[in-house]
Amino acid sequence: MLDTVGEEFEQGINARKYQSLAKVSKATATRDLAELLEKGCLYKLPGGGSSTRYTVLLRRTEDCTL
């Protein structure tokens, strides 16, 4: 994900975009994003439900592996 941070992620990333990027199932994308959020690698942007979006927190990359 860090290799692609840029204009396409200005609005954050959601489970569908992560699913496409990582080539994983929707369930795996949701679990991965939840784990990265718990580790402090992602920040949840305002909003919720199926439109929940996250942004990458670059300062914590050493703990941010799946």
N, CA and C atoms as a LAMMPS dump frame, in Angstrom:
ITEM: TIMESTEP
0
ITEM: NUMBER OF ATOMS
198
ITEM: BOX BOUNDS ff ff ff
-5.0000000000000000e+02 5.0000000000000000e+02
-5.0000000000000000e+02 5.0000000000000000e+02
-5.0000000000000000e+02 5.0000000000000000e+02
ITEM: ATOMS id mol type element x y z
1 1 1 N 0.819 -1.183 0
2 1 2 C 0 0 0
3 1 3 C 0.865 1.249 0
4 2 1 N 1.98 1.198 0.726
5 2 2 C 2.838 2.375 0.809
6 2 3 C 3.444 2.733 -0.539
7 3 1 N 3.657 1.75 -1.408
8 3 2 C 4.214 2.014 -2.735
9 3 3 C 3.264 2.813 -3.607
10 4 1 N 1.976 2.79 -3.275
11 4 2 C 0.99 3.466 -4.11
12 4 3 C 0.378 4.696 -3.456
13 5 1 N 0.893 5.105 -2.297
14 5 2 C 0.376 6.302 -1.635
15 5 3 C 0.634 7.5 -2.54
16 6 1 N -0.381 8.283 -2.747
17 6 2 C -0.264 9.445 -3.616
18 6 3 C -1.629 9.998 -3.921
19 7 1 N -1.778 10.559 -5.093
20 7 2 C -3.033 11.217 -5.454
21 7 3 C -4.232 10.285 -5.37
22 8 1 N -4.056 9.018 -5.743
23 8 2 C -5.211 8.123 -5.728
24 8 3 C -5.728 7.852 -4.319
25 9 1 N -4.938 8.151 -3.289
26 9 2 C -5.357 7.932 -1.916
27 9 3 C -5.629 9.233 -1.173
28 10 1 N -5.758 10.333 -1.884
29 10 2 C -6.05 11.611 -1.227
30 10 3 C -7.331 11.542 -0.415
31 11 1 N -8.301 10.781 -0.894
32 11 2 C -9.573 10.63 -0.197
33 11 3 C -9.563 9.419 0.729
34 12 1 N -8.405 8.793 0.914
35 12 2 C -8.288 7.609 1.757
36 12 3 C -8.532 6.339 0.955
37 13 1 N -8.516 5.222 1.661
38 13 2 C -8.739 3.921 1.039
39 13 3 C -9.89 3.249 1.774
40 14 1 N -10.712 2.546 1.035
41 14 2 C -11.792 1.784 1.649
42 14 3 C -11.536 0.299 1.393
43 15 1 N -12.383 -0.548 1.937
44 15 2 C -12.191 -1.993 1.807
45 15 3 C -12.211 -2.425 0.344
46 16 1 N -13.072 -1.847 -0.46
47 16 2 C -13.162 -2.242 -1.867
48 16 3 C -11.872 -1.909 -2.612
49 17 1 N -11.314 -0.728 -2.366
50 17 2 C -10.077 -0.337 -3.035
51 17 3 C -8.916 -1.206 -2.554
52 18 1 N -8.872 -1.479 -1.252
53 18 2 C -7.827 -2.344 -0.706
54 18 3 C -7.951 -3.749 -1.284
55 19 1 N -9.169 -4.241 -1.382
56 19 2 C -9.43 -5.568 -1.932
57 19 3 C -8.863 -5.681 -3.343
58 20 1 N -9.095 -4.671 -4.151
59 20 2 C -8.587 -4.654 -5.518
60 20 3 C -7.069 -4.555 -5.547
61 21 1 N -6.513 -3.705 -4.729
62 21 2 C -5.075 -3.482 -4.685
63 21 3 C -4.325 -4.725 -4.2
64 22 1 N -4.83 -5.343 -3.132
65 22 2 C -4.151 -6.485 -2.523
66 22 3 C -4.563 -7.822 -3.136
67 23 1 N -5.593 -7.792 -3.996
68 23 2 C -6.113 -9.006 -4.628
69 23 3 C -6.512 -10.053 -3.585
70 24 1 N -7.372 -9.612 -2.657
71 24 2 C -7.875 -10.478 -1.594
72 24 3 C -9.404 -10.411 -1.578
73 25 1 N -10.015 -11.302 -0.819
74 25 2 C -11.47 -11.299 -0.692
75 25 3 C -11.921 -10.086 0.117
76 26 1 N -13.223 -9.806 0.06
77 26 2 C -13.768 -8.682 0.823
78 26 3 C -13.566 -8.907 2.32
79 27 1 N -13.773 -10.147 2.781
80 27 2 C -13.602 -10.453 4.205
81 27 3 C -12.156 -10.229 4.639
82 28 1 N -11.209 -10.661 3.824
83 28 2 C -9.795 -10.471 4.158
84 28 3 C -9.437 -8.997 4.152
85 29 1 N -9.946 -8.251 3.19
86 29 2 C -9.68 -6.811 3.135
87 29 3 C -10.18 -6.125 4.395
88 30 1 N -11.367 -6.474 4.825
89 30 2 C -11.948 -5.882 6.025
90 30 3 C -11.123 -6.237 7.26
91 31 1 N -10.714 -7.505 7.366
92 31 2 C -9.878 -7.93 8.501
93 31 3 C -8.525 -7.224 8.484
94 32 1 N -7.897 -7.151 7.311
95 32 2 C -6.589 -6.489 7.198
96 32 3 C -6.669 -5.024 7.603
97 33 1 N -7.686 -4.324 7.116
98 33 2 C -7.836 -2.908 7.46
99 33 3 C -8.084 -2.735 8.956
100 34 1 N -8.887 -3.612 9.546
101 34 2 C -9.154 -3.545 10.985
102 34 3 C -7.869 -3.778 11.78
103 35 1 N -7.051 -4.728 11.334
104 35 2 C -5.79 -5.011 12.021
105 35 3 C -4.822 -3.835 11.902
106 36 1 N -4.735 -3.25 10.71
107 36 2 C -3.855 -2.097 10.508
108 36 3 C -4.333 -0.895 11.325
109 37 1 N -5.634 -0.739 11.461
110 37 2 C -6.195 0.327 12.288
111 37 3 C -5.83 0.093 13.759
112 38 1 N -5.977 -1.144 14.218
113 38 2 C -5.655 -1.49 15.604
114 38 3 C -4.175 -1.267 15.914
115 39 1 N -3.303 -1.543 14.948
116 39 2 C -1.862 -1.361 15.13
117 39 3 C -1.443 0.103 15.043
118 40 1 N -2.358 0.973 14.646
119 40 2 C -2.036 2.389 14.528
120 40 3 C -1.4 2.757 13.205
121 41 1 N -1.532 1.897 12.211
122 41 2 C -0.95 2.145 10.888
123 41 3 C -1.893 2.968 10.014
124 42 1 N -3.171 2.877 10.313
125 42 2 C -4.19 3.613 9.575
126 42 3 C -4.958 4.499 10.539
127 43 1 N -5.525 5.556 9.985
128 43 2 C -6.405 6.449 10.726
129 43 3 C -7.756 6.408 10.048
130 44 1 N -8.816 6.206 10.807
131 44 2 C -10.166 6.148 10.253
132 44 3 C -10.663 7.56 9.996
133 45 1 N -11.046 7.829 8.761
134 45 2 C -11.574 9.137 8.389
135 45 3 C -13.037 9.24 8.81
136 46 1 N -13.567 10.452 8.96
137 46 2 C -14.976 10.608 9.348
138 46 3 C -15.906 9.875 8.373
139 47 1 N -16.977 9.356 8.895
140 47 2 C -17.924 8.578 8.101
141 47 3 C -17.932 7.16 8.63
142 48 1 N -18.701 6.33 8.007
143 48 2 C -18.746 4.949 8.493
144 48 3 C -19.545 4.069 7.57
145 49 1 N -19.869 2.889 8.073
146 49 2 C -20.612 1.924 7.291
147 49 3 C -19.799 1.439 6.106
148 50 1 N -20.474 1.197 5.002
149 50 2 C -19.794 0.678 3.818
150 50 3 C -18.883 1.718 3.174
151 51 1 N -19.005 2.974 3.596
152 51 2 C -18.156 4.026 3.017
153 51 3 C -16.974 4.372 3.915
154 52 1 N -16.691 3.537 4.915
155 52 2 C -15.579 3.807 5.827
156 52 3 C -14.282 3.896 5.047
157 53 1 N -13.549 4.972 5.284
158 53 2 C -12.291 5.201 4.587
159 53 3 C -11.183 5.416 5.619
160 54 1 N -9.983 5.059 5.193
161 54 2 C -8.817 5.139 6.071
162 54 3 C -7.698 5.865 5.346
163 55 1 N -6.809 6.458 6.128
164 55 2 C -5.616 7.069 5.563
165 55 3 C -4.401 6.443 6.238
166 56 1 N -3.304 6.363 5.524
167 56 2 C -2.081 5.741 6.025
168 56 3 C -1.342 6.704 6.946
169 57 1 N -0.899 6.199 8.077
170 57 2 C -0.06 6.962 9.002
171 57 3 C 1.376 6.498 8.778
172 58 1 N 2.161 7.291 8.125
173 58 2 C 3.497 6.895 7.699
174 58 3 C 4.504 6.786 8.836
175 59 1 N 4.287 7.422 9.934
176 59 2 C 5.285 7.451 11.004
177 59 3 C 5.396 6.149 11.793
178 60 1 N 4.495 5.184 11.606
179 60 2 C 4.495 3.96 12.411
180 60 3 C 4.757 2.717 11.578
181 61 1 N 5.491 2.814 10.487
182 61 2 C 5.635 1.7 9.559
183 61 3 C 6.32 0.479 10.141
184 62 1 N 7.15 0.608 11.176
185 62 2 C 7.869 -0.55 11.698
186 62 3 C 6.925 -1.585 12.322
187 63 1 N 5.778 -1.182 12.825
188 63 2 C 4.816 -2.095 13.441
189 63 3 C 3.681 -2.477 12.492
190 64 1 N 3.737 -2.04 11.275
191 64 2 C 2.591 -2.12 10.38
192 64 3 C 2.715 -3.196 9.323
193 65 1 N 2.964 -4.413 9.751
194 65 2 C 3.016 -5.51 8.794
195 65 3 C 1.901 -6.486 9.116
196 66 1 N 1.422 -7.136 8.079
197 66 2 C 0.382 -8.153 8.251
198 66 3 C 0.996 -9.521 8.115
